Amino acid sequence: MFNINYSKKPKIFLITFLIILGLIFGFIFYGDRVKNLEFVSKTTSTIITNPLESTASEEPVCETSDSVEYMYYEDKSATWEKNNKFGLYIYAERKDYFEIAQKLVNSNGGDWGYVLIPYNVKDRDADKWGRVFDQVNNKHLIPVIQLWDVDLEDYKKQTKEAAEFLNEFVWPIKYRYISVYNEMNDAKFWYGKVDPKEYAKVLNYTIDSFKEQNGNFFIMNGAFNVSAETNSSHLDSFEYMRLMNEEIPGIFEKLDGWASHPYPQPNFSGNPYSYGRWGVRAYSDELAYLKNSLGLQKELPVFITETGWAHAEGKDYNSGFLPADTVADLYKIAFEEIWLKDFRVRAIMPFTIRYDAPFDHFSWINEDNIPYKQYDVVKDIKKTKGEPPKLVTKSVGYNNCE
């Protein structure tokens, strides 16, 4: 027992009591701490030596106990050398489409192919888009997000919120590809009117808003209907571009890449070897116009966000289109002899994995998920194992012993 005079030595009593109390709680805490370290060791596969098991003559031994995971993107330019150009146009709502696309674009030696995915700028379904980004990460697919359905009277608010929303997700590579709407020189895709000056303002604001959220957003125009002539519902795309640049001088210098729809015309049945705005290399004419007529200084990489031949087979047979076997042969020519050999082309995403009639004639699979011949033919083409600036996860151990 402690012989303490409570009336004369209150300070000594208080100090002694606190020391005893500290020893008791210290032992309890230390025991729990060691037990927690042992649990961490099971989850991190590290070795823990319990210092309480040391003998009196031995010094306690501690080793690295905990580890922290961290993620970063590899540091490469937007035009990395080993690039798998193959891609496909798919939809966020169908989980099975990601698997079908992966088996096509990453086949025969390929890795890190592309998928174009439309995104409604008013969509805030975090669960759905969380699943989308899980899929593209797990399946090594590079997403190109195509914006659609903005309300023009509220485009600033919707654009800003869309940029914030898309920035929340973990993207599979460093660059976050965004194509700003679709074929705006066709009235049916721009609210029943053709208004290049209005679109220029929307595009300009969209670039600024997304870049403000994250400098790795890689912004492209909405691709034009490059083969359309001016009439009551269309405006020639070059005239459209001229008027855009007149409204916002230098608007095309703000782009990171060029989105293009080089369809094989006429009637989506054209010769793959043809040149000009009706052929599968119409992007060449677009780039030439940007440089020679609008003074563009940048060399914009090309992303083909739609293209393709229509096949006669579908819900109803359409003899105005080519047979599926012929279409498959034409795709093989276009890939092997034109697109893959053109250093300017970064990705080719044909329209579309599947669509209801009457656009089912562009589908790569039918309503039962059975591929048309073009799927198998393109699947068999030799591909590149892409090496983009992908997301890397690593862990670092740290010492948690005393």
C-alpha positions in Angstrom: 0.0 0.0 0.0 1.0 3.6 -0.5 1.7 5.5 2.6 0.4 8.9 1.6 -0.7 11.8 3.8 -3.8 13.1 1.8 -3.9 16.4 3.6 -0.2 17.2 3.1 0.6 15.7 -0.3 -2.3 16.0 -2.7 0.0 16.6 -5.7 2.0 13.4 -5.1 -1.2 11.4 -4.8 -2.6 12.8 -8.0 0.5 12.2 -10.0 0.8 8.6 -8.7 -2.8 7.9 -9.5 -2.4 9.2 -13.0 0.7 7.1 -13.6 -1.1 3.9 -12.5 -4.1 4.8 -14.6 -1.9 5.5 -17.6 -0.1 2.1 -17.3 -3.4 0.3 -17.2 -4.9 2.0 -20.2 -1.5 1.9 -22.0 -1.4 -1.9 -21.7 -5.0 -2.3 -22.9 -4.4 0.1 -25.9 -1.1 -1.6 -26.8 -2.7 -5.0 -26.8 -5.5 -3.8 -29.0 -3.0 -2.1 -31.3 -1.0 -5.3 -31.8 -4.2 -7.2 -32.5 -5.2 -4.7 -35.2 -1.8 -5.0 -36.8 -2.2 -8.7 -37.0 -5.5 -8.1 -38.9 -3.9 -5.7 -41.3 -1.2 -8.3 -41.9 -3.8 -10.8 -43.2 -5.2 -8.3 -45.6 -1.8 -6.9 -46.9 0.2 -10.2 -46.8 2.9 -8.6 -44.7 4.8 -10.2 -41.8 4.2 -8.9 -38.3 6.4 -9.8 -35.4 4.6 -9.2 -32.1 7.0 -7.2 -29.9 5.2 -8.6 -26.8 6.5 -12.0 -27.6 10.1 -10.9 -27.2 12.2 -12.2 -24.3 13.6 -9.7 -21.8 17.1 -10.2 -23.1 16.0 -9.5 -26.7 15.3 -6.2 -28.4 11.7 -6.0 -29.8 11.6 -6.7 -33.6 9.2 -4.8 -35.9 8.8 -5.0 -39.6 6.7 -3.1 -42.1 3.1 -3.7 -41.2 0.6 -1.6 -43.1 0.4 -0.7 -46.8 -1.3 2.2 -48.6 -2.6 1.9 -52.1 -2.3 4.8 -54.5 -3.1 5.4 -58.1 -1.6 7.5 -60.8 -1.6 7.8 -64.6 1.4 6.9 -66.7 2.9 10.1 -68.2 2.5 9.8 -72.0 1.4 12.2 -74.7 -2.1 12.1 -76.2 -0.6 10.4 -79.3 1.2 7.5 -77.7 3.0 5.3 -80.2 1.5 1.8 -79.6 -2.1 2.6 -80.2 -4.9 0.1 -80.9 -7.2 2.0 -83.4 -10.1 -0.5 -83.4 -13.3 0.6 -81.7 -17.1 0.3 -81.8 -20.1 2.5 -81.0 -22.0 1.1 -78.0 -24.5 2.2 -75.3 -24.2 2.7 -71.5 -27.5 0.9 -70.7 -26.4 -2.5 -72.0 -23.8 -4.3 -69.9 -23.4 -7.1 -72.4 -22.3 -4.7 -75.1 -19.1 -4.0 -73.3 -18.1 -7.7 -73.4 -19.1 -7.9 -77.1 -17.1 -4.8 -77.9 -14.0 -6.0 -75.9 -14.0 -9.3 -77.8 -13.9 -7.4 -81.1 -11.6 -4.5 -80.5 -9.1 -6.3 -78.2 -8.9 -9.5 -80.2 -6.0 -11.1 -82.1 -3.2 -9.4 -80.1 -5.0 -6.2 -79.4 -5.4 -4.4 -76.1 -6.9 -1.0 -75.1 -9.3 -0.5 -78.0 -12.0 2.2 -78.1 -15.7 2.5 -77.5 -17.9 5.5 -78.2 -20.7 6.0 -75.7 -23.4 8.6 -76.0 -24.0 10.6 -72.8 -27.1 12.8 -72.1 -25.8 15.9 -70.4 -28.8 15.9 -68.0 -28.0 12.3 -66.8 -26.8 12.1 -63.2 -27.3 8.4 -62.7 -24.1 7.7 -60.7 -24.9 4.0 -60.4 -25.2 3.5 -64.1 -22.1 5.5 -65.0 -20.2 3.9 -62.1 -20.9 0.5 -63.8 -19.8 2.0 -67.2 -16.4 3.1 -65.8 -16.0 -0.2 -63.9 -16.5 -2.0 -67.2 -14.1 0.1 -69.3 -11.4 -0.1 -66.6 -11.8 -3.9 -66.2 -12.0 -4.6 -69.9 -9.3 -2.2 -71.1 -11.6 -0.1 -73.2 -10.9 3.6 -73.9 -14.2 5.5 -73.7 -15.0 8.4 -76.0 -18.1 10.1 -74.5 -20.3 11.8 -77.0 -22.6 14.5 -75.5 -26.2 14.8 -76.6 -29.6 16.4 -75.7 -28.6 19.7 -74.1 -31.3 22.2 -73.5 -30.1 25.3 -75.3 -31.9 27.7 -72.9 -30.0 26.1 -70.0 -26.9 24.8 -71.7 -24.4 26.6 -69.3 -25.8 25.1 -66.2 -26.2 21.6 -67.7 -22.7 21.7 -69.2 -21.1 22.7 -66.0 -22.9 20.0 -64.0 -22.1 17.4 -66.7 -18.4 18.3 -66.5 -18.5 18.0 -62.7 -20.4 14.7 -62.9 -18.1 13.0 -65.4 -15.0 14.2 -63.6 -16.0 12.2 -60.5 -15.3 8.8 -62.1 -12.1 6.9 -62.3 -11.2 7.0 -66.0 -9.1 4.1 -67.4 -6.5 6.3 -69.1 -5.1 9.8 -68.5 -7.1 11.5 -71.3 -10.8 11.9 -70.9 -12.2 12.0 -74.5 -15.3 14.2 -75.0 -17.1 14.8 -78.4 -19.4 17.8 -78.2 -22.7 16.7 -79.8 -23.4 15.2 -83.2 -23.9 16.4 -86.9 -25.1 19.8 -85.9 -25.2 20.9 -89.6 -28.3 18.6 -89.9 -31.4 20.2 -88.5 -32.8 17.0 -87.1 -29.8 16.7 -84.8 -29.9 20.4 -83.6 -33.5 21.1 -82.5 -35.0 21.5 -86.0 -32.6 24.3 -87.1 -29.1 24.8 -88.4 -27.3 27.5 -86.3 -23.5 27.4 -86.5 -23.0 30.6 -84.5 -25.1 29.1 -81.6 -23.2 25.9 -81.7 -19.9 27.8 -81.7 -20.9 29.4 -78.4 -22.0 26.1 -76.9 -18.7 24.4 -78.0 -16.6 27.3 -76.7 -18.3 27.2 -73.3 -18.1 23.4 -73.1 -14.4 23.4 -73.8 -13.8 25.9 -71.0 -16.1 24.2 -68.5 -14.6 20.7 -68.9 -11.0 22.0 -68.9 -11.8 24.0 -65.7 -12.8 20.7 -64.1 -9.8 18.7 -65.3 -7.0 19.6 -67.7 -7.0 16.0 -68.9 -10.4 16.3 -70.6 -9.6 16.0 -74.3 -12.2 17.9 -76.2 -13.3 17.3 -79.8 -16.0 18.8 -82.0 -19.2 17.1 -82.7 -18.6 15.4 -86.0 -20.4 16.8 -89.1 -22.4 15.3 -91.8 -19.6 16.0 -94.2 -21.3 14.7 -97.4 -24.5 16.7 -97.0 -25.2 19.6 -99.3 -27.0 22.8 -98.3 -30.8 22.5 -98.5 -33.8 23.3 -96.2 -32.5 21.0 -93.4 -28.7 20.9 -93.9 -25.8 23.3 -94.3 -22.7 22.4 -96.1 -20.3 21.5 -93.3 -17.4 23.7 -94.6 -19.7 26.7 -94.7 -20.9 25.7 -91.2 -17.3 25.6 -90.0 -16.6 29.0 -91.5 -19.5 30.6 -89.7 -18.5 29.0 -86.5 -15.0 30.5 -86.8 -16.5 33.9 -87.7 -18.6 33.8 -84.5 -15.7 32.6 -82.2 -12.4 33.4 -83.9 -9.9 30.6 -83.3 -12.5 28.2 -82.0 -10.9 25.2 -83.7 -7.5 26.0 -82.2 -9.1 25.2 -78.8 -9.8 21.6 -79.8 -7.6 18.7 -78.9 -8.8 16.3 -81.6 -11.0 16.1 -84.6 -14.2 14.0 -84.6 -15.3 12.8 -88.1 -18.1 10.8 -89.8 -16.5 9.6 -93.1 -19.3 7.4 -94.4 -19.0 5.5 -97.7 -21.5 7.3 -100.0 -23.7 7.2 -101.9 -26.3 5.3 -99.9 -23.7 3.9 -97.4 -22.5 1.6 -100.1 -19.5 3.5 -101.6 -16.1 2.3 -102.8 -13.6 2.3 -99.9 -10.8 3.5 -102.3 -12.6 6.7 -103.2 -11.4 10.2 -102.2 -13.4 13.3 -101.2 -16.2 14.1 -98.9 -18.3 11.1 -99.9 -15.6 8.6 -98.9 -14.2 6.8 -95.8 -11.3 9.3 -95.7 -13.4 12.5 -95.8 -11.5 13.6 -92.7 -8.6 14.5 -95.1 -10.8 17.1 -96.7 -12.0 18.4 -93.4 -8.4 18.8 -92.1 -7.3 20.5 -95.3 -10.2 23.0 -95.0 -9.3 23.8 -91.4 -5.7 24.4 -92.3 -5.9 26.1 -95.7 -9.1 28.1 -95.4 -9.5 28.7 -91.6 -5.8 28.9 -90.8 -5.6 26.1 -88.2 -2.1 25.7 -86.9 -2.6 22.6 -84.8 -2.2 19.0 -86.1 -5.4 17.5 -84.8 -5.5 13.7 -84.4 -8.6 12.1 -86.0 -11.2 10.1 -84.1 -13.8 8.5 -86.5 -16.8 8.5 -84.2 -19.1 7.1 -86.8 -18.6 5.3 -90.2 -19.7 2.2 -91.9 -21.5 0.4 -94.7 -25.2 -0.6 -94.4 -25.9 -4.3 -95.0 -29.1 -5.5 -96.6 -29.8 -8.0 -93.8 -31.9 -6.8 -90.9 -35.4 -7.1 -89.6 -36.5 -6.6 -93.2 -34.2 -7.3 -96.1 -33.2 -4.0 -97.9 -32.0 -4.8 -101.4 -30.8 -1.1 -101.7 -27.9 -2.0 -99.5 -25.0 -4.4 -100.1 -25.1 -8.0 -98.8 -23.5 -8.6 -95.4 -20.7 -10.7 -97.0 -19.7 -7.8 -99.3 -19.9 -5.3 -96.4 -17.5 -7.5 -94.4 -15.0 -7.5 -97.3 -15.2 -3.7 -97.6 -14.5 -3.2 -93.9 -11.4 -5.3 -94.2 -10.2 -3.2 -97.0 -10.9 0.1 -95.2 -9.2 -1.0 -92.0 -6.1 -2.7 -93.5 -5.5 -0.5 -96.5 -6.7 3.0 -95.4 -7.4 3.7 -91.7 -4.6 1.6 -90.1 -2.0 3.1 -92.5 -3.0 6.7 -91.8 -1.0 8.1 -88.9 -3.5 10.9 -88.4 -6.3 8.4 -87.4 -6.3 7.5 -83.7 -9.5 5.5 -83.4 -12.2 4.0 -85.7 -15.6 3.5 -84.0 -18.2 2.3 -86.6 -21.9 2.8 -86.1 -23.2 0.7 -84.4 -23.1 -2.4 -82.2 -26.9 -2.7 -82.6 -29.9 -0.5 -83.4 -33.5 -1.0 -84.0 -35.1 -0.9 -87.5 -34.6 0.9 -89.8 -31.0 1.5 -88.6 -30.5 -2.2 -87.9 -28.8 -2.4 -91.3 -25.8 -0.7 -89.6 -25.7 -3.2 -86.7 -22.7 -5.4 -86.0 -24.9 -8.0 -84.2 -28.5 -8.8 -84.6 -31.3 -8.7 -81.9 -30.2 -12.1 -80.6 -26.6 -10.9 -80.2 -25.5 -13.0 -83.2 -22.7 -11.2 -85.1 -22.9 -10.3 -88.8 -20.0 -11.4 -90.9 -18.2 -8.0 -90.6 -17.8 -8.6 -86.8 -15.8 -11.9 -87.4 -13.8 -10.5 -90.3 -12.7 -7.4 -88.3 -12.1 -9.5 -85.2 -9.6 -11.6 -87.2 -7.5 -8.6 -88.3 -4.2 -8.3 -86.5 -4.2 -5.7 -83.8 -1.8 -3.7 -81.7 -1.4 -4.2 -78.0 -2.1 -0.6 -77.0 0.0 1.1 -74.4 -1.9 4.3 -73.4 -1.1 6.4 -70.3 -3.2 4.0 -68.2 -4.2 4.1 -64.6 -1.7 2.3 -62.4 -2.4 1.1 -58.9 0.5 0.5 -56.5 1.1 0.2 -52.8 3.7 1.4 -50.4 4.5 -0.1 -47.0 5.2 2.0 -44.0 6.5 1.2 -40.5 3.9 1.1 -37.8 6.0 -0.2 -34.9 7.3 1.7 -31.9 
